[in-house]
Amino acid sequence: MSVIRCKTCKKLFNTTKQERYCSKECRKEARKKVRKKLETKNPEYMKNYMREYREK
């Protein structure tokens, strides 16, 4: 078992796996941040993706 720091809240926690976050809430927060960052870079991504998907 190893002790690592959560990537979101910076708390220390024990893990036996290669986890990066101490809880589900921290994982959700991290995903929200990444999603928001991607949406600001390319706001039309989902529209284009869905349009191409429907054309198939």
Number of C-alpha atoms within 10 A of each C-alpha: 7 9 10 17 15 18 15 17 14 12 11 13 15 13 14 8 8 8 15 15 23 20 13 9 12 17 16 13 14 16 12 12 12 11 12 13 12 12 13 9 10 10 12 10 12 11 10 10 10 10 11 10 9 7 6 5
